[in-house]
């Protein structure tokens, strides 16, 4: 498949992607099934026995099992796929847990496609084939298998032997379907979103670790599962997959039995309480994760980029301070300039050719929300949004929140603000930028994003953005920090710095001077019209 023939899925509507019917095609890509395991040798035995029944060509299939430190250590049973390896997790990592073992297995995988299975997932024969067919066609697909939960508590069901699993006429007959339970939480999401085709930027929440598949290069591009997360790693991993442009596809023909009830089904409240701080640290979505707790997170909702080379300190300060003091605090700012050229050699400090950059550096280098970079970043992954801000753009306190709200309400990949100077303010959805990167063509970025995610345009007044180039530098120097709330056309000082103190009186005086200046300008315009 050439890069230009890659299907262009709009948002997550995978309906237009055509995949072959099961049993009516010839696979060519290799698949590695990765199985993280810890204790429960009996479950692993039947899981591997089921994998011997796969309809996917045996010569294209291998299995990597990673033992996460079981005591006694796990061993490979007699009934297993021909090419099955068992790795001892502690030999590869000092971490532990399902995510860690799964990542070890995925990084050891040699197949073109990685098929992930928990060690308690007894799969139907078409499970691998049903998912792999998507990855032959759509390189940025993440397929999600389905499962029915079997209560395996003592006395609840009769446990099948590996021999029975390997020889029974239909895997479906191993358990009583009517007595099993669906993965209700996930199936509710699928029903309410037309199998994610009509879903939004939270589609990734349908991704669970028990059974999924994707191309190996997509796994590595996203960074793989976080081996330091003990629980909830599937959601965090899915968030990053979304940022690199993945499409999530539920595959109902990839059926399986889940041997036991999930932890969430048994201890939902405790698990949510445990997961929330860890997920909030690394996932700006869903937004409710960050309603409590700290105000600075590892992965910001928005990363703003401002090019400051050749710009005066006062202008940069007005632009950046407005960003940092806005109502939406989940933002980081990257200032682009020739910081690496600043030296400490003896010179006339006031004739320094890099004086403005030196002053800007001194202003922001210790601010934890600001970083000084020497080039415009190609991506702000895993941040959910990239905000491109001309240094002459001043955002009101509510402006950034408005832009993000506009993007999420309309599910677009680009929100552009015009009318506040020659260069627009642009809010890009990282997932949309990730999507167009798969197409490998020369389509302009804005056009490509608009085609697959859509775009919105706001006026400066609607968004709350003003043109700072129209504000006299002496007024910027007074410590102007943002636009007057509710009046995006007027740039007013929020506070005035006086001898290290905030002076309401001096701020009031400055506002008076501004108002008088506007009145005089109005009189002059009227006089010109009368002439």
C-alpha distance (Angstrom), angle and dihedral (degrees) to the residues before:
residue distance angle dihedral
X1 . . .
X2 3.77 . .
X3 3.79 117.8 .
X4 3.80 91.3 -115.8
X5 3.81 90.4 57.6
X6 3.80 93.5 59.4
X7 3.83 107.7 123.6
X8 3.81 113.6 -109.1
X9 3.77 106.5 -134.7
X10 3.80 114.5 -163.4
X11 3.80 108.1 -131.9
X12 3.83 102.1 -48.2
X13 3.80 100.1 -34.1
X14 3.79 99.5 125.2
X15 3.84 92.9 168.9
X16 3.80 93.6 108.6
X17 3.80 94.0 56.5
X18 3.80 111.3 100.5
X19 3.81 117.7 -149.9
X20 3.81 128.2 -179.4
X21 3.78 123.1 -98.4
X22 3.78 116.8 -101.8
X23 3.79 111.7 -89.7
X24 3.80 92.6 9.5
X25 3.78 101.4 88.8
X26 3.80 142.1 58.5
X27 3.81 114.7 -118.2
X28 3.80 118.0 -145.3
X29 3.80 104.1 175.5
X30 3.80 123.3 88.4
X31 3.81 119.6 -122.7
X32 3.79 128.6 -153.4
X33 3.79 115.3 -162.1
X34 3.81 108.1 -150.5
X35 3.80 118.5 -158.1
X36 3.82 121.9 -175.1
X37 3.80 108.6 -159.9
X38 3.79 139.3 -176.7
X39 3.82 121.9 -179.2
X40 3.85 116.8 -43.7
X41 3.78 96.7 103.0
X42 3.82 90.4 175.5
X43 3.79 92.5 59.7
X44 3.80 92.4 46.3
X45 3.82 89.6 52.3
X46 3.81 94.0 57.4
X47 3.82 92.5 40.7
X48 3.81 90.6 56.5
X49 3.80 90.8 43.5
X50 3.81 89.7 56.6
X51 3.79 90.1 51.3
X52 3.82 89.3 61.3
X53 3.82 87.0 65.9
X54 3.81 97.2 59.1
X55 3.82 118.9 133.1
X56 3.80 89.7 -145.8
X57 3.83 110.8 104.2
X58 3.81 109.8 -86.6
X59 3.80 92.4 -139.0
X60 3.82 89.1 60.3
X61 3.80 96.2 46.7
X62 3.79 132.8 80.0
X63 3.80 134.9 161.2
X64 3.81 132.6 -139.1
X65 3.81 117.4 -165.9
X66 3.81 118.3 -170.9
X67 3.80 117.9 -160.3
X68 3.80 106.9 -147.0
X69 3.81 93.4 -152.2
X70 3.81 103.0 -63.6
X71 3.78 119.8 -177.0
X72 2.92 110.1 -115.7
X73 3.81 93.0 25.3
X74 3.78 117.2 -111.3
X75 3.78 121.5 -108.5
X76 3.79 133.9 -159.1
X77 3.81 112.8 -99.8
X78 3.77 123.7 -133.5
X79 3.81 93.4 -109.8
X80 3.79 105.7 64.9
X81 3.82 139.8 113.7
X82 3.79 112.5 -70.7
X83 3.79 95.8 -112.8
X84 3.80 103.7 47.8
X85 3.81 124.6 142.4
X86 3.80 128.3 -166.7
X87 3.82 117.6 -153.1
X88 3.79 126.2 -169.6
X89 3.80 105.4 -129.0
X90 3.84 98.2 -150.2
X91 3.81 88.2 61.5
X92 3.81 89.5 64.1
X93 3.79 106.0 34.5
X94 3.79 142.1 17.7
X95 3.79 89.4 -143.7
X96 3.79 124.7 83.9
X97 3.78 142.2 -157.7
X98 3.78 138.4 77.1
X99 3.79 94.3 -65.5
X100 3.78 92.1 51.1
X101 3.81 94.2 48.4
X102 3.80 91.4 45.3
X103 3.80 91.5 51.2
X104 3.80 91.6 49.9
X105 3.80 89.4 52.2
X106 3.81 93.3 46.1
X107 3.80 92.5 50.3
X108 3.79 89.7 49.8
X109 3.81 91.0 50.0
X110 3.79 117.0 112.1
X111 3.80 98.8 -175.9
X112 3.79 123.7 107.6
X113 3.81 87.1 -124.7
X114 3.79 127.8 43.0
X115 3.80 115.4 -146.4
X116 3.80 110.6 -167.8
X117 3.81 120.9 -154.5
X118 3.76 131.7 172.6
X119 3.79 114.1 -128.5
X120 3.81 90.6 -110.8
X121 3.82 96.7 55.3
X122 3.80 113.8 108.7
X123 3.80 103.5 -167.5
X124 3.78 133.7 -155.3
X125 3.83 116.9 -116.8
X126 3.82 94.4 -102.2
X127 3.80 94.3 50.6
X128 3.80 98.7 103.1
X129 3.80 95.4 36.3
X130 3.80 93.6 49.9
X131 3.77 92.0 56.9
X132 3.80 98.7 35.3
X133 3.81 92.9 58.8
X134 3.82 89.4 67.3
X135 3.78 92.6 53.4
X136 3.79 92.0 54.1
X137 3.81 87.5 62.0
X138 3.82 108.5 26.5
X139 3.82 115.3 41.3
X140 3.80 94.9 -168.6
X141 3.82 96.5 49.3
X142 3.79 123.4 121.9
X143 3.78 109.7 -162.9
X144 3.78 122.3 -155.7
X145 3.79 121.6 -153.4
X146 3.80 124.3 -148.7
X147 3.78 131.3 -124.7
X148 3.77 145.8 -173.0
X149 3.80 118.4 -141.6
X150 3.78 118.5 -124.6
X151 3.80 118.9 -161.6
X152 3.81 102.1 -131.1
X153 3.80 96.7 179.4
X154 3.83 112.6 136.5
X155 3.80 110.4 -74.9
X156 3.82 94.9 12.8
X157 3.84 101.6 98.1
X158 3.76 138.1 1.3
X159 3.78 109.7 -104.9
X160 3.84 115.2 -125.5
X161 3.77 119.5 -132.7
X162 3.82 121.0 -128.1
X163 3.80 87.7 -112.0
X164 3.80 91.1 56.6
X165 3.80 92.3 46.8
X166 3.80 90.8 51.1
X167 3.81 95.5 48.0
X168 3.81 108.6 30.7
X169 3.78 115.3 115.7
X170 3.82 94.4 -125.9
X171 3.80 127.6 16.6
X172 3.79 85.5 -148.7
X173 3.82 89.4 69.8
X174 3.79 94.2 60.1
X175 3.82 92.7 87.0
X176 3.79 140.1 20.2
X177 3.81 104.9 -95.4
X178 3.81 92.7 -160.3
X179 3.81 90.8 56.3
X180 3.82 93.0 50.4
X181 3.80 125.6 88.4
X182 3.80 130.4 -131.6
X183 3.77 123.6 -125.6
X184 3.77 86.1 -100.2
X185 3.82 99.9 -174.9
X186 3.80 93.0 53.3
X187 3.79 95.4 41.3
X188 3.81 90.2 53.4
X189 3.81 88.9 56.7
X190 3.79 91.0 49.0
X191 3.80 93.9 48.3
X192 3.80 93.1 48.6
X193 3.83 94.0 49.2
X194 3.81 102.4 40.6
X195 3.80 90.3 -106.6
X196 3.82 90.4 -42.2
X197 3.80 92.9 -58.3
X198 3.79 91.3 111.8
X199 3.80 95.1 33.1
X200 3.78 128.2 116.0
X201 3.79 139.1 -132.6
X202 3.82 89.0 -55.6
X203 3.81 94.6 64.5
X204 3.78 88.5 109.7
X205 3.82 88.8 72.3
X206 3.81 87.9 76.7
X207 3.80 90.1 66.2
X208 3.80 113.9 102.0
X209 3.76 128.1 177.4
X210 3.79 99.5 -124.4
X211 3.81 96.9 84.6
X212 3.78 128.9 0.5
X213 3.80 138.7 129.9
X214 3.80 136.7 -155.9
X215 3.77 140.4 152.8
X216 3.76 113.7 -76.0
X217 3.80 93.0 -122.1
X218 3.82 90.4 55.2
X219 3.79 89.4 53.1
X220 3.79 92.0 53.6
X221 3.82 94.6 40.9
X222 3.81 89.9 58.6
X223 3.80 92.3 47.6
X224 3.81 96.3 -110.2
X225 3.77 125.7 -109.8
X226 3.81 116.8 -30.5
X227 3.78 105.5 -108.4
X228 3.81 92.3 -157.9
X229 3.80 95.2 61.3
X230 3.80 112.7 92.3
X231 3.82 96.7 -170.4
X232 3.79 136.0 11.1
X233 3.79 92.1 31.7
X234 3.81 91.9 132.7
X235 3.82 92.7 64.0
X236 3.81 93.6 45.0
X237 3.80 91.1 47.9
X238 3.81 90.4 48.3
X239 3.82 90.4 51.6
X240 3.81 89.3 58.2
X241 3.80 91.8 44.6
X242 3.79 87.6 55.3
X243 3.82 90.8 52.6
X244 3.82 92.4 56.3
X245 3.81 90.9 53.4
X246 3.80 104.1 -93.7
X247 3.80 122.9 166.2
X248 3.81 114.8 -144.7
X249 3.81 114.2 -140.2
X250 3.82 122.9 -174.2
X251 3.80 107.9 -144.6
X252 3.80 109.0 -159.0
X253 3.82 92.7 -175.8
X254 3.83 90.1 62.8
X255 3.80 92.9 83.0
X256 3.78 129.1 172.3
X257 3.77 146.7 164.2
X258 3.79 115.4 -116.6
X259 3.82 105.8 -145.8
X260 3.77 100.1 -138.0
X261 3.79 136.9 2.1
X262 3.80 117.3 -69.1
X263 3.78 121.5 -104.0
X264 3.80 88.8 -116.3
X265 3.79 90.9 56.3
X266 3.80 90.5 53.0
X267 3.83 104.5 35.0
X268 3.80 106.7 16.4
X269 3.80 99.1 149.6
X270 3.79 94.8 47.2
X271 3.79 92.6 46.8
X272 3.80 93.5 49.6
X273 3.79 90.2 49.5
X274 3.80 91.0 50.9
X275 3.81 96.4 43.5
X276 3.78 100.0 46.6
X277 3.83 100.4 76.4
X278 3.81 92.7 45.7
X279 3.80 95.3 45.6
X280 3.81 93.3 43.2
X281 3.79 88.8 56.7
X282 3.81 92.4 58.6
X283 3.82 106.5 23.4
X284 3.83 123.0 61.4
X285 3.81 87.5 -173.5
X286 2.96 133.1 99.4
X287 3.79 87.9 42.0
X288 3.81 95.3 -145.6
X289 3.80 89.3 71.5
X290 3.81 89.4 74.9
X291 3.78 100.3 43.1
X292 3.79 89.5 102.1
X293 3.78 133.6 33.5
X294 3.78 129.2 31.6
X295 3.77 129.2 0.7
X296 3.80 99.0 -137.2
X297 3.77 119.5 65.7
X298 3.79 135.7 -175.4
X299 3.82 92.6 -119.1
X300 3.83 114.0 37.8
X301 3.77 124.9 -147.0
X302 3.81 90.2 -130.6
X303 3.79 132.4 22.8
X304 3.80 111.8 -163.0
X305 3.80 121.4 -156.5
X306 3.81 120.6 -157.0
X307 3.81 123.1 179.2
X308 3.79 106.8 -144.0
X309 3.79 105.3 168.2
X310 3.80 110.6 129.3
X311 3.81 93.2 9.3
X312 3.81 126.4 122.7
X313 3.79 119.2 -108.1
X314 3.80 93.0 -120.0
X315 3.81 93.6 56.7
X316 3.80 93.6 45.3
X317 3.78 91.4 47.2
X318 3.80 92.7 51.8
X319 3.81 91.9 49.6
X320 3.81 96.9 44.5
X321 3.79 97.1 40.2
X322 3.79 89.6 53.4
X323 3.82 89.1 55.4
X324 3.78 94.5 46.9
X325 3.79 95.4 45.6
X326 3.79 96.8 47.5
X327 3.77 125.4 117.0
X328 3.81 90.6 -105.8
X329 3.79 102.5 71.4
X330 3.81 97.0 173.1
X331 3.79 92.3 96.5
X332 3.80 139.3 109.4
X333 3.79 124.3 -160.9
X334 3.79 127.6 -145.8
X335 3.78 116.0 -163.0
X336 3.80 113.1 -156.0
X337 3.81 116.3 -148.6
X338 3.82 145.5 118.9
X339 3.78 93.0 -79.8
X340 3.80 91.8 148.4
X341 3.82 89.9 64.1
X342 3.80 93.9 60.6
X343 3.80 109.5 105.4
X344 3.80 136.5 177.0
X345 3.80 95.9 -128.4
X346 3.82 117.8 138.0
X347 3.81 111.4 -91.2
X348 3.77 142.8 134.2
X349 3.79 99.9 -69.8
X350 3.79 93.9 -149.6
X351 3.81 93.4 48.0
X352 3.79 94.8 49.1
X353 3.85 107.3 137.1
X354 3.82 87.8 -143.6
X355 3.80 94.3 44.7
X356 3.82 95.4 125.0
X357 3.79 93.0 49.1
X358 3.80 90.5 46.9
X359 3.80 91.0 52.8
X360 3.82 92.2 46.1
X361 3.80 90.0 49.5
X362 3.80 91.6 51.0
X363 3.79 89.7 49.8
X364 3.81 97.8 52.5
X365 3.79 111.2 16.4
X366 3.81 93.0 97.3
X367 3.80 95.9 44.0
X368 3.83 107.1 106.5
X369 3.80 91.4 -149.3
X370 3.82 94.1 55.5
X371 3.79 127.6 69.3
X372 3.80 127.4 -173.2
X373 3.81 111.9 -136.5
X374 3.78 131.4 176.8
X375 3.81 99.0 -141.9
X376 3.78 139.0 31.6
X377 3.81 106.4 -93.8
X378 3.80 116.7 -117.7
X379 3.78 89.5 -143.2
X380 3.79 138.9 6.9
X381 3.83 92.5 -152.5
X382 3.00 126.7 -173.8
X383 3.81 90.7 25.8
X384 3.81 108.4 97.4
X385 3.81 96.6 -131.7
X386 3.79 139.0 29.0
X387 3.80 114.9 -149.1
X388 3.80 114.9 -161.9
X389 3.81 107.6 -159.6
X390 3.80 123.6 -176.0
X391 3.78 108.1 -139.0
X392 3.80 88.3 -119.6
X393 3.82 92.6 60.6
X394 3.78 118.6 98.9
X395 3.80 116.1 -164.4
X396 3.79 121.5 -153.3
X397 3.78 118.5 -129.3
X398 3.78 91.8 -95.2
X399 3.82 98.4 38.6
X400 3.79 100.0 94.2
X401 3.79 91.9 47.3
X402 3.80 89.1 50.8
X403 3.79 92.1 52.8
X404 3.80 94.5 49.0
X405 3.79 90.5 44.8
X406 3.80 90.8 51.5
X407 3.80 91.3 50.4
X408 3.79 93.5 49.4
X409 3.79 97.2 40.8
X410 3.80 92.1 53.7
X411 3.83 96.2 29.2
X412 3.79 92.6 -129.7
X413 3.77 130.2 155.5
X414 3.81 96.6 -141.0
X415 3.79 134.8 36.7
X416 3.80 113.2 -174.3
X417 3.81 126.2 -166.9
X418 3.80 116.7 -155.3
X419 3.76 133.5 -177.0
X420 3.80 99.9 51.0
X421 3.78 98.9 95.6
X422 3.80 136.2 -42.5
X423 3.83 94.6 -63.1
X424 3.82 117.6 59.2
X425 3.79 125.7 -133.8
X426 3.81 107.9 -115.3
X427 3.78 129.8 -163.2
X428 3.82 110.7 -164.4
X429 3.80 125.3 -167.9
X430 3.80 107.3 -129.1
X431 3.82 90.9 -144.1
X432 3.81 90.1 57.4
X433 3.80 92.1 50.2
X434 3.79 88.1 47.9
X435 3.80 91.0 51.7
X436 3.79 96.8 53.7
X437 3.81 90.5 48.5
X438 3.83 87.9 72.2
X439 3.78 94.1 62.6
X440 3.78 98.1 66.2
X441 3.80 96.6 -152.2
X442 3.79 136.0 120.7
X443 3.79 97.7 -109.8
X444 3.83 109.0 141.0
X445 3.78 111.5 -100.3
X446 3.80 96.7 -117.0
X447 3.79 91.9 48.4
X448 3.79 93.3 47.8
X449 3.80 93.5 48.9
X450 3.80 91.5 46.6
X451 3.80 91.0 52.4
X452 3.81 95.6 53.6
X453 3.81 102.9 28.3
X454 3.79 108.8 13.6
X455 3.81 129.7 -125.2
X456 3.80 140.0 -121.5
X457 3.80 130.5 -153.8
X458 3.80 124.2 -151.1
X459 3.77 129.2 -175.0
X460 3.77 118.2 -120.5
X461 3.80 89.9 -109.4
X462 3.81 92.4 51.8
X463 3.79 93.0 49.0
X464 3.79 97.7 39.2
X465 3.81 98.8 -115.7
X466 3.80 127.2 138.8
X467 3.80 135.0 -168.7
X468 3.80 106.9 -107.7
X469 3.79 91.7 -168.4
X470 3.80 86.8 75.0
X471 3.82 91.9 57.7
X472 3.84 115.4 89.8
X473 3.79 111.4 -112.7
X474 3.81 91.7 -125.9
X475 3.81 88.5 61.6
X476 3.80 91.7 47.6
X477 3.79 86.8 52.0
X478 3.79 90.3 59.4
X479 3.78 89.2 74.6
X480 3.78 101.9 -93.5
X481 3.78 106.8 -174.0
X482 3.77 107.9 175.6
X483 3.75 152.5 -25.9
X484 3.76 121.7 -64.9
X485 3.80 106.6 -95.9
X486 3.79 111.6 -105.2
X487 3.80 94.0 9.5
X488 3.82 106.6 76.2
X489 3.79 92.9 172.3
X490 3.81 95.4 65.4
X491 3.76 123.7 70.4
X492 3.80 110.4 -153.4
X493 3.80 133.1 170.0
X494 3.79 114.2 -101.4
X495 3.80 93.0 -162.1
X496 3.77 137.5 -9.1
X497 3.79 121.9 -135.7
X498 3.85 111.6 -132.5
X499 3.77 117.8 173.1
X500 3.78 90.8 -33.4
X501 3.84 93.0 -50.7
X502 3.81 131.3 102.3
X503 3.80 107.1 -116.6
X504 3.79 116.6 -159.4
X505 3.79 90.4 -176.0
X506 3.79 93.9 55.5
X507 3.80 91.1 44.3
X508 3.80 88.9 53.0
X509 3.78 90.6 50.0
X510 3.78 91.2 50.8
X511 3.78 91.4 50.8
X512 3.79 87.8 51.2
X513 3.79 91.2 52.9
X514 3.80 90.5 49.7
X515 3.80 91.7 49.4
X516 3.81 91.9 49.0
X517 3.79 90.9 49.3
X518 3.79 90.9 51.9
X519 3.83 90.9 48.6
X520 3.82 91.8 52.2
X521 3.80 91.1 48.6
X522 3.80 90.3 51.3
X523 3.84 91.2 51.6
X524 3.80 90.6 50.2
X525 3.81 91.4 51.3
X526 3.80 90.9 49.8
X527 3.82 91.0 49.9
X528 3.80 91.0 52.2
X529 3.80 91.6 50.8
X530 3.86 91.4 50.7
X531 3.77 91.4 53.4
